[in-house]
Structures are given as structure tokens and as C-alpha cells.
Amino acid sequence: MNGKVEITVVDPSAYHVYQPAWLLIPFRIMHQNEAIRPERSLLAETVKFRQEKAKRIDLNNRVVETDSAKLQYDFLVISTGARPDYSQVPGLDKPDMISTLLITRLSSEKLWEGSLEAS
Ligand SMILES: Cc1cc2nc3c(=O)[nH]c(=O)nc-3n(C[C@H](O)[C@H](O)[C@H](O)COP(=O)(O)OP(=O)(O)OC[C@H]3O[C@@H](n4cnc5c(N)ncnc54)[C@H](O)[C@@H]3O)c2cc1C
């Protein structure tokens, strides 16, 4: 972009997690170490990375607040992901149903190690 724009990524996590890997790890198509990469390694050098949480967004003044800074922006992209609420799905509201039906990072790693039995 020839230095015409400044891009800052704000994320409390230093690592990018490739979630579809949780389906591949139990079948040993991918190793768990390949699914988690440093966030910095995926960004262009010109992109600034701040490893901290966006705590507040002031839409009127176009400011994102973190613990250590107030970041002024012209354009803001919010991509904080989804937080599934399984209690909204009839039949999926029991904790044991969730752990047996859904592939998560923890269950896929246990399946890789052979320490979790799929039911
Ligand atoms: C088992 C499995 C298989 C999947 N398979 C596929 C597939 O085949 N194809 C497909 O398209 N999708 C697939 N998905 C879905 C896909 O992985 C997700 O849709 C995608 O990762 C969502 O990306 P995201 O950036 O919206 O959210 P996330 O990847 O969840 O990233 C959200 C980021 O926001 C950060 N964050 C949260 N709160 C704050 C805050 N206050 N301030 C700053 N940062 C914050 C988090 O640290 C995180 O880094 C799969 C998911 C799973 C679990």
C-alpha cells in the first residue's frame, strides 16, 4: 500500500488458531502444532500488531481503547468471532451432549493422543 495507510491489528492472543484443524487432528491428517501459528507471522511487516484487548470503542470520536492506548481510526473492522450459545439449541443444552458431539481444540488433541473415546 506504499505507506499510504496504517493498519493496526489489536488482539489479546499472540497466536492464530486454524479452527478447521480440529476435524483433521483426530485423523492425523494435521498435527496440532501446525494449527496454531504466531499471529505476527501471518501479517505483513507494515501492519502493526498490538497484543491486547479492545476494551471500549468510542464510535463518535473514532477511538478504540485498550489498557495502554487510545487508538484513533478512520476505518474500523471488528472481527471478534462468535461465542456459541448451545443452550439455544434444543437437545444440546446438556454439558455431556456438547462434549461428545462437538469437536473442540481439547477433544481433538485428546483424540490424537488416543485418550478420548468417541461415543
Ligand atoms: C471444527 C471446526 C471446523 C471448521 N471448519 C470450517 C471450514 O471448513 N470452513 C470454514 O469456512 N469455516 C470453518 N470453521 C469456522 C471458522 O474456523 C470460523 O468461522 C472462523 O475461525 C471465524 O473467524 P473469526 O475471525 O470470525 O473469529 P475467530 O477465529 O474466533 O477470531 C476472533 C479473534 O478475535 C479476538 N478477540 C476477541 N475479543 C477481542 C477483543 N475484545 N479485542 C481484540 N480482539 C478480540 C480473539 O482473540 C480472536 O483472535 C470451522 C470451525 C470449527 C470449530
The ligand as an ORCA input file, in Angstrom:
! r2SCAN-3c Opt
* xyz 0 1
  C     -14.120    -27.755     13.960
  C     -14.314    -26.548     13.082
  C     -14.285    -26.687     11.692
  C     -14.488    -25.590     10.866
  N     -14.434    -25.760      9.505
  C     -14.597    -24.694      8.683
  C     -14.488    -24.828      7.268
  O     -14.256    -25.918      6.724
  N     -14.690    -23.721      6.508
  C     -14.942    -22.505      7.064
  O     -15.108    -21.535      6.323
  N     -15.011    -22.349      8.390
  C     -14.862    -23.399      9.216
  N     -14.946    -23.231     10.580
  C     -15.288    -21.922     11.113
  C     -14.122    -20.965     11.089
  O     -12.971    -21.541     11.695
  C     -14.579    -19.744     11.852
  O     -15.753    -19.272     11.220
  C     -13.528    -18.667     11.807
  O     -12.379    -19.071     12.515
  C     -14.087    -17.442     12.463
  O     -13.112    -16.414     12.264
  P     -13.256    -15.078     13.030
  O     -12.042    -14.252     12.671
  O     -14.611    -14.501     12.801
  O     -13.225    -15.478     14.582
  P     -12.045    -16.165     15.420
  O     -11.191    -17.060     14.585
  O     -12.741    -16.739     16.625
  O     -11.140    -14.925     15.862
  C     -11.638    -13.950     16.745
  C     -10.442    -13.179     17.263
  O     -10.912    -12.044     17.971
  C     -10.090    -11.871     19.107
  N     -10.824    -11.070     20.087
  C     -11.893    -11.440     20.830
  N     -12.281    -10.435     21.628
  C     -11.435     -9.402     21.381
  C     -11.318     -8.062     21.897
  N     -12.152     -7.576     22.837
  N     -10.319     -7.266     21.414
  C      -9.469     -7.717     20.458
  N      -9.536     -8.969     19.926
  C     -10.510     -9.797     20.388
  C      -9.779    -13.286     19.573
  O      -8.618    -13.324     20.389
  C      -9.564    -13.995     18.235
  O      -8.212    -13.940     17.808
  C     -14.726    -24.314     11.433
  C     -14.741    -24.159     12.839
  C     -14.531    -25.265     13.657
  C     -14.530    -25.081     15.178
*
